[in-house]
Amino acid sequence: MKRIVGYMKQYWYYYFFGGLAMMLGITLDLFTPIVTGRIIDDVFEGGQIELFEGLVLALIGITVGRAIFGYAKEILFDVVGAKVICKLRLDLFDHIQSLSFGFFDRKNTGELMSRIKDDADKVWEGVSFALMLVIESCISFVIATVLMFRISMSLSLLAVITMPLMGFLALKLEKTIRDTFEKISEQNATLNTTAQENIAGVRLVKAFAREKYETSKFLKHNKGYYKLNMHQASVWARFFPSIQTLTNLLPVLVIVFGGALVIGEDLTIGTLVKFTGYMYMVVWPMRMFGWLSNLMAEARASSNKINKVFDEVAEIKNPLNPVKLDNAKGEVTFKDVSLELEGTKVLEDISFTIKPGKTLAVMGATGSGKTSLINLLVRFYDATEGCIYMDGHPIDTLDLTSLRKQISLVMQDVFLFSDTIKENISFGSEVLASNMIVQSAESAQAHDFINNLENDYDTVIGERGIGLSGGQKQRISIARALAKEASIIVFDDSTSALDMKTELRIQKEIEKRQATSKIIIAHRISAVKNADEIIVLEDGKIVERGNHQALLALKGRYYNTYNEQYEGFAV
């Protein structure tokens, strides 16, 4: 909870004024038994009727004051709780954004969503509502206990004799239920992941008629979640009735023995009523203790889960004194580069140079390491061996943001946000004029179909581009990359869903960008044949390199691919 306490310290003034309102409210509560006792002893028993009006007005004033300070306390604690969690959630999201690809290889979306939403909400309950009641309960308990002892030592001893047992049961409850909350949090993340994956992949599920299977899989996780919650309920049911019994027994004992003292004239009725009022201020915290332990255990378990994410360290970091490339020329050099991930050699001894404005094409079978080259260039991962240079600077000496701003990437797996087409195209640019958006869409051969949509560029597309065809999504993705106007543009198998005619038009538009260095990863010969250099990868190694004609002359892998795609016809 240290990290949470750090956030709370930032808003100490809310806690200070909230605590002040709480103290004033508790102070007024302490006067209620005194006034009530005086009404009974002085007015009803003593016959001092002239005091009645003043005492009643005092009770009304206490009630109104208690309401005002109670409202101030509630609003201040609620506001500070919201501020703490808002800051925590923002920092958690920002931290997740800063983590390297290796972290996302190990974690799934559903788990991270549970940390950001569900676990943060549990902490919210802990730092606002539960914390407020814990402080109020402790203060009320201590002050009321002191006042009880001042009224009657014998009755106070009778009252406190059950308290150690209630405290023991509450602490035992908290300890027992804490592990259960850890498991519930984990199962909740699994449940979220299953639901998120199936909703996102609903088309695939329906296409393969797997609805019943996916429902049964969800049911399995849901049953696990249900069992953990039932276990939590059984723990609660085992401890809470005992705490309730002890707290209900205490008023009975006080009334019986206090009544005997009144009969023996050792205590007045008003004094007994006053003592009973303070006793309820002691009983109330004891009753709340078990429930508050429950809330605090949830908050602590969720805090631990959040801390585990915060403890993750980005593997890819900015250097201490980074070099910023504001206007890169676009020269890229791979020198003896190798990459190993989880003990597997992905790339080995890769070397090539792309001069400014030139085009490098990369071909190879699935899993040959093509996309890994790009992952290294944009520093999603760092090379295990060798070095990568941009404009003569090792990329691990460059500012990460500066590096990535120089590279415009069309990803193999097209991702579009649930936003307007205009916003999706301008995603990579801080400020982009409308005419630039249209120009980029025209170059990507997307302008015509966008114009045919109901709201053209202001059309809101669904999550991940739902509602658009594969080719339409690819063209918007290409328009987004072209709109960025970076010094290097990368196409990672980005025209696979396009027909040959559209692909050729896009290629001609890209070739017009003579100042931009281009890297084209593709399976089609038509996409790479005009490149200045083509490299063919196999098992992470360069097995062939040269231009189109030189590779055909080799009669090797590239030549075989050419024959398979064109069956001997000239390109």
Secondary structure as UniProt FT lines:
FT   HELIX           2..10
FT   HELIX           12..38
FT   HELIX           39..45
FT   HELIX           49..51
FT   HELIX           52..98
FT   HELIX           101..106
FT   HELIX           109..114
FT   HELIX           115..119
FT   HELIX           120..125
FT   HELIX           126..130
FT   HELIX           131..151
FT   HELIX           153..160
FT   TURN            161..162
FT   HELIX           163..200
FT   HELIX           202..207
FT   TURN            208..209
FT   HELIX           211..263
FT   TURN            264..265
FT   HELIX           269..310
FT   STRAND          332..341
FT   TURN            342..343
FT   STRAND          344..354
FT   TURN            356..357
FT   STRAND          359..364
FT   TURN            366..367
FT   HELIX           370..377
FT   TURN            378..379
FT   STRAND          385..390
FT   TURN            391..392
FT   STRAND          393..394
FT   HELIX           395..397
FT   HELIX           400..405
FT   STRAND          407..410
FT   HELIX           421..425
FT   TURN            426..428
FT   HELIX           434..443
FT   TURN            444..445
FT   HELIX           447..451
FT   TURN            454..455
FT   HELIX           456..458
FT   HELIX           463..465
FT   TURN            466..467
FT   HELIX           470..484
FT   STRAND          488..492
FT   TURN            494..497
FT   HELIX           500..511
FT   TURN            514..515
FT   STRAND          517..521
FT   HELIX           525..528
FT   TURN            529..530
FT   STRAND          533..538
FT   TURN            539..540
FT   STRAND          541..546
FT   HELIX           548..554
FT   HELIX           557..566
FT   TURN            567..568
//
